[in-house]
Amino acid sequence: MGLPRSSATIRGEMINQPVELVGRSAAALALREEVGYAAACHAKVLITGESGVGKEVVTRMIHQRSSRSRGPLVTINCAGVPDSLLESELFGHVRGSFTDAHTDKRGLLEAANGGTVFLDEVGEMSPRMQVMLLRFLETGEIQRVGSDRALPPLDVRVVTATHRKLLEHVSEKTFREDLYYRLNVIHIAIPPLRERRDDIEPLLHHSLSLFAKSHNRLEPALTPAALASLIAYNWPGNVRELRNVCERLVLQRRTEVIDVGMLPAEICAVKRPAGTIHAPALTAVPEQLFKRLVEGNESFWSGVYEPFMARDLTRRDLRELIRLGLEHTRGNYKQLIAIFNVDAADYKRFLNFLRKYECHVRFQAFRMISPSMPQQSGNAASGAVSAVDR
């Protein structure tokens, strides 16, 4: 089934491969029960939790266990997509409705007819798109961009997810209250990995085995010390980060046994007494990323770009990270790529990436913070920085 793909952050597909929730904690057991309840009905589901906890995995489990399992599961990420593109992707468009609209195109909601649509990061929707989504939820009808008539009602189950606290956005008038209650019929809250540490060990073994098979390698074993360090780590990126670490260990290992010295630096740095109860990380996501880039020498491309394209980070997270960087460099983008461990040859690529996803931040306000800060010499440097602010 061929569905439209406009960018790396938008995708629609029919997923048949069975998925399971790996874990043995009380939270994992409760989550399996909630998935069963949700799968037994057609009600709307709102899934909340930090980035990387497995919201899409839960959605796939609900779909595969429901009576709609033979229908398509269509997913779309609402973060990082401009309104005009998001409207066209969701509702479709007719020929000639805008530049490059050479043919009629059905939207992802039409593609999901008879199945399930998963709207990830629904909290990032603009007020205008919230109104359009609310109308669809009330009537089941859609109207393609540029069309003068609505299509017949669709039979689509809507599952949404967000890492935001939507009630706070409702109180701040940035998210519609009526839309919130439309979406929040069944609410599944997924706790972060640091709050269900009993799941870390089975997740590690499962992921190491999975990546060993996919890369045709022998599955490595963990020493008790390495396992203890991995369990003690707070996993700010949750299951997504754990999987990435496991894949890296499989690819980079030189022996059959992985010891503490082979673990990533941020994990080795954690020194906690045995039996310590770990409090949730209080640092915001952008601040955690900034620390990993500047203090941990992690590359922007692997630490930020890849999670962003994998939909684990939102545009808001990325903009805030850039703001933190510009505060540090007093508005100097040349110095920014240096502290973010970006090669100078990738400067234009870095700026184009920010511009494409509307995450560039104007540097002038940060220059004003410290008027005595020496300015770069040469028109070429200032011209390159200004390109970000067009």
Long-range contacts (C-beta under 8 A, 24 or more apart in sequence): 1-72, 1-111, 3-72, 3-74, 3-108, 3-111, 4-89, 4-105, 4-108, 6-85, 6-89, 7-81, 7-85, 8-309, 9-77, 9-79, 9-80, 9-81, 9-309, 9-311, 10-76, 10-77, 10-81, 10-85, 10-89, 11-75, 11-76, 11-77, 12-72, 12-74, 12-75, 12-76, 12-108, 12-111, 12-112, 13-72, 13-73, 13-74, 13-75, 14-72, 14-73, 14-115, 15-60, 15-63, 15-73, 18-64, 19-57, 19-60, 19-61, 19-64, 20-61, 21-54, 21-57, 21-58, 21-61, 22-199, 22-202, 22-203, 22-206, 23-196, 23-198, 23-199, 23-202, 23-203, 24-198, 24-199, 24-202, 25-196, 25-197, 25-198, 25-199, 26-196, 26-198, 27-191, 27-195, 27-196, 27-199, 28-196, 28-198, 28-199, 31-58, 31-188, 31-190, 34-186, 34-188, 35-61, 35-62, 35-65, 35-188, 36-65, 37-186, 38-62, 38-66, 38-186, 38-188, 39-63, 39-64, 39-65, 39-66, 40-66, 41-186, 42-66, 42-67, 42-68, 42-157, 43-185, 43-186, 44-137, 44-157, 44-158, 44-159, 44-160, 44-182, 44-183, 44-184, 44-185, 44-186, 45-158, 45-159, 45-160, 45-185, 45-186, 45-187, 45-188, 46-160, 46-161, 46-162, 46-166, 46-183, 46-184, 46-185, 46-186, 46-187, 46-188, 47-159, 47-160, 47-161, 47-162, 47-188, 47-189, 47-190, 48-161, 48-162, 48-163, 48-165, 48-166, 48-187, 48-188, 48-189, 48-190, 49-161, 49-163, 49-189, 49-190, 49-191, 49-192, 50-163, 50-192, 50-238, 51-163, 51-237, 51-238, 51-240, 51-285, 51-307, 51-312, 51-313, 51-314, 51-317, 52-237, 52-238, 52-239, 52-240, 52-241, 52-307, 52-312, 53-190, 53-191, 53-192, 53-193, 53-238, 53-239, 54-190, 54-238, 54-239, 55-120, 55-161, 55-190, 56-118, 56-120, 56-161, 58-188, 58-190, 59-116, 59-118, 59-159, 59-161, 62-116, 62-159, 63-115, 63-116, 63-118, 63-159, 66-116, 66-157, 68-114, 68-115, 68-116, 68-157, 71-112, 71-113, 71-114, 71-115, 71-116, 72-111, 72-112, 72-114, 72-115, 72-116, 73-112, 73-115, 73-116, 73-118, 74-108, 74-109, 74-111, 74-112, 74-115, 74-116, 74-117, 74-118, 75-117, 75-118, 75-120, 76-108, 76-117, 76-118, 76-119, 76-120, 77-120, 77-121, 77-311, 78-119, 78-120, 78-121, 78-122, 78-123, 78-124, 78-125, 78-129, 79-120, 79-121, 79-124, 79-311, 79-314, 79-315, 79-316, 80-124, 80-308, 80-311, 80-314, 80-315, 80-357, 82-358, 83-126, 83-128, 83-129, 86-125, 86-129, 87-129, 87-132, 87-145, 88-145, 90-132, 90-133, 90-142, 91-132, 91-142, 91-143, 91-144, 91-145, 92-142, 92-144, 92-145, 93-144, 93-145, 93-146, 93-147, 94-144, 94-145, 94-146, 94-147, 95-146, 96-146, 97-144, 97-145, 97-146, 97-147, 98-145, 98-146, 101-145, 101-146, 104-144, 105-144, 106-144, 107-142, 107-144, 109-136, 109-142, 109-154, 109-156, 110-142, 110-151, 110-154, 112-154, 112-156, 113-154, 113-155, 113-156, 114-155, 114-156, 115-156, 115-157, 116-156, 116-157, 116-158, 116-159, 117-156, 117-157, 117-158, 117-159, 118-159, 118-160, 118-161, 119-158, 119-159, 119-160, 119-161, 120-160, 120-161, 120-311, 121-161, 121-162, 121-163, 121-311, 121-314, 122-160, 122-161, 122-162, 122-183, 123-162, 123-163, 123-164, 123-166, 123-169, 123-175, 124-162, 124-164, 124-314, 124-315, 124-316, 127-174, 127-176, 130-175, 130-176, 130-179, 131-176, 133-179, 134-176, 134-178, 134-179, 134-182, 137-179, 137-182, 137-183, 138-182, 158-183, 163-314, 192-235, 192-238, 192-280, 193-235, 193-238, 193-239, 193-242, 194-234, 194-235, 194-278, 194-280, 194-281, 195-280, 197-231, 197-278, 200-230, 200-231, 200-235, 200-242, 201-227, 201-231, 203-239, 203-242, 204-230, 204-242, 204-246, 207-242, 207-243, 207-246, 207-247, 208-246, 208-249, 208-250, 210-246, 211-243, 211-246, 211-247, 211-250, 211-251, 212-250, 215-247, 215-250, 215-251, 217-250, 217-251, 217-253, 218-256, 219-250, 220-249, 220-250, 220-253, 220-255, 220-256, 220-257, 220-258, 221-256, 221-257, 221-258, 222-257, 222-258, 223-257, 223-258, 223-259, 223-260, 225-259, 225-260, 226-258, 226-259, 226-260, 226-262, 226-263, 228-274, 229-260, 229-263, 229-267, 229-268, 229-270, 230-263, 230-267, 232-270, 232-272, 232-276, 232-278, 233-266, 233-267, 233-270, 234-270, 234-278, 234-281, 236-281, 236-283, 236-285, 236-288, 237-307, 237-312, 240-307, 240-310, 240-312, 265-296, 265-297, 266-292, 266-296, 284-320, 285-313, 285-317, 286-317, 286-318, 286-320, 286-321, 286-323, 286-324, 287-324, 289-313, 289-317, 289-321, 290-321, 290-324, 290-325, 290-328, 293-339, 293-340, 293-341, 294-328, 294-339, 294-340, 297-341, 298-341, 299-340, 299-341, 299-342, 300-337, 300-340, 300-341, 300-342, 300-350, 301-342, 301-346, 304-340, 305-353, 308-357, 315-357, 315-358, 315-359, 318-354, 318-357, 318-359, 319-359, 319-361, 322-354, 322-359, 322-360, 322-361, 323-361, 326-361, 326-363, 326-366, 327-366, 327-369, 329-366, 330-366, 330-367, 330-369, 330-370, 330-373, 331-363, 331-364, 331-365, 331-366, 331-367, 331-369, 332-363, 332-376, 332-385, 333-363, 333-384, 333-385, 333-388, 334-376, 334-381, 334-384, 334-385, 347-384, 351-384, 351-387, 351-388, 354-388, 355-388, 355-390, 360-388, 360-389, 361-388, 362-388, 362-389, 363-388, 363-389, 364-389
